[in-house]
Amino acid sequence: MSSTLDIKLQGREYRVACAPEEFDTLSAAAVLLDARMGEAARTTRSTGERLAVVAALNLAYELNALRQTGQSGAIPSSSAALSAEKAIDAEDLRRRIKNMEARLDEALARQDELF
């Protein structure tokens, strides 16, 4: 049976459908995502939907890096992720993030033209 869980991301509350046995895992994921969104907000000029996309891309990038290096376990949390994950070159990551931001800006600009 599905229930709901209230989570908070960047000061906004969201109600999410979730099985009761998954509450702890989803709550931990929300805390991680909120922390990553906070980091992205401090290091970029992103806000709102774009901020969520940047944080999600960063998490997906780190997950793929862990998979490629054959490491298992949880993704390192918070800013410790970059120092803990030796396979990620910080300068390369910054370059990739800037590239993603430019692509997001381009995609969002096209979306504005639709409306």
N, C-alpha and C positions, 0 to 999 in steps of 0.2 A: 504494500500500500504506500502510495506517495503522500508525503506531507510537505510542509514548507519550512524553509529556514530563512531568517532575516540576516543579511550580511551588509557590511558597510564598506564602500569603496570611495575613497577621496571625499569623505563627509556625506555621501549620499547613501541612503538605505535602499536595498533591493530585496525583494522576496523571491526566493528561488525554490522551485519544486525539487524535492530531494527525498529519498528514502531515509527513514530515521536512522538506520544503521550506517549511513554515509554522512551524517551530520558533522562528525569530528573531522573527517577527511576534507569535506567541502569547506568547513570553517577555516581549516589550516590553509587551504588553497586560496581562500579569500584574503587571509592575512598576508600571504606571500604576494598575491597580486596587488594588494593595496600598497605594500612596501615598494614593490617594483614601480608602480605608478608614481609613487612619491619620488623615487630616485629619478625617474624619467622626467618628471615635472621640474626637478631641480637642475637637471643637466640639459634640458631642451626647452623650447618655448611652446611645447605642446600642451593642449588642454582638451578636455572633453573626449569626444570619440577618438580623435587623433592620438591623445595620450594613451588611451586604452589599447589602440592598435600598436603603438610603439612598444608598450610594455609586453603585449602578447608576442610581438615579433622577437623581442629580446629573450623571453622565456622559451619560445620555440627554437631559437638559434642555440641557446644553451642546451636544451634537450637533445637536439640533433648532434651537437658537439660531443655530449656525453655518450650518445649512442655510437658515434663514429669511433670514439676511443675505446669502446667496449666497457666503459664504466657502468656500474649499476648503482642503484640507490637513488636517494632523493637529489633533486637539483639543489645545489648550494643556495642558501637564502641570503637576501639582502646584498650589501656591497661586498661581502666576503666571496661572492660567486666568482668575480673576476680574479681575485688573488688565489682562490682555491682551485680554480680550473686552469691548469697550466696550458692546456691545449688552445686556449683562447688568447690571442695576442690583443692586448688592450688597444693599441693603435689601429689595428685592422678592424676591431669591433667598432671603434669610433667612426672609422671611414664607412663601414657598412651601415651603421645607424644613420649617418648623414645621407647616404645614398637612399636608404629606405624613406627618410623624411622627405627628400626631394621627390621621390616617386609618389609618396602619399599626397604631397602638395599638388602635384600634377593631376593625380586621379581625383582629388577633391575639387580642384578647380574645374575639371570637366563636369563633375556632378552639379556644381553650382549653375552651369550653363543649361542644364536640363530643366531647372525650375525657375 
